[in-house]
Amino acid sequence: WPLLTVLCAAGLGLLIVALDPFDQAFRVGTILIGGALIAGAVLRWVVPSVGMLAVRSRFTDLVTYGVMGTLIVLLALVAQPAPWLDVPILEDAVRFTIR
């Protein structure tokens, strides 16, 4: 059931992004995909036997699922146009690299 939970949540996120049923659907869908990966990390940590959700060692799976899920959620929050999360240092970094 852990693998099925993660796959259903990620599939729902992909479906929302693909169908684009409402405004900001891409953002909600990608947050759902990242949340599914974070949920996979939590399930890998808590549940003793996760079946096919276990790819490598427990530590490697936790780090991989956790980091990728967090990055996907953060990128969805700062995506243009009209980001939901404003990170002031990103504007300075872009301005510095484009000069």
N, C-alpha and C positions, 0 to 999 in steps of 0.2 A: 503493500500500500504506500510506502514512502515514495517510490519511483512514480507511481500513478498520480499521486498528489502533485508532485513537482511538474510532471509532464502536462497534466490538465491545466495547472495555473499558467505555465509558459505557453501552452497552446491557446488558452483564452486570451492572453496578452497578444500573441501573434495574430489572432483572429480580429481583435479590436483594431490593431494597427492596419491590417489588410483591408478591412471593410470601411474604416474611417466613419463610423456612424454619428459622431458628434464632434463639436469643436474641441481641440486639444486631445483628440483620441490617440494620436501617436505618442503623446507624453504619458497618458494613462496606461496604454498598452506596454510601453517600455518599462514603466515603473512596475507593472505587474510581472513582467519577465524577470526583472532584477529581484523583485520580491520572491519569486519562485526559486531563484538560485540561493538567496539568503535562507529561505525556508529549507532548502535542500541541505545547506550547511548545518542548520539547527537540527534537522532530523538525523543527519549523519553523526552529530555529536551526542544526541540524546538516546536514540533508538539503538539497541545493541545489534540487531540484525536488520540491515536495510536492503538486502538483496542486491540487485543490479545497480543501485545508486552508489554502491561502493566501487570505486574505480581503482584507486591506489590505497595507500595507508590512510588511516583516519585523519592524521594531521594534514597530509597533502590535500585530501578532499576538503577538509574544513577551510584551509587557506585558499584553495582554488575557488570553491563555490562562494566563499565569503567575499573575497576581493573582487571577483568578477561581478557578483550581484551588487555590491556596493558601488562599483564604478558605473555600472549600467544605470542604477538609480540616480546617482549624482549627475551623470551626463544627461539623463532625461530631465532633471530639474533645471539645469542651466542651458538647455537647448533654446535656440532662437526660433521664432520670434516670441517676445514676451516671456522671458524665463520666470519660473516660479521661485528660483533661488538666485539671489544676486551675490556674486563673489567679486568684490572690487579689484582684487589683485589680478583677475583674468583680463580685465580691460587694460591694465598696465602691461601685462605680459604680451598681449596682442599688439599694443601700440609699440612696445620695444622691439618686437620681432619684425614688424612691418617696416620700420624706419629704414 
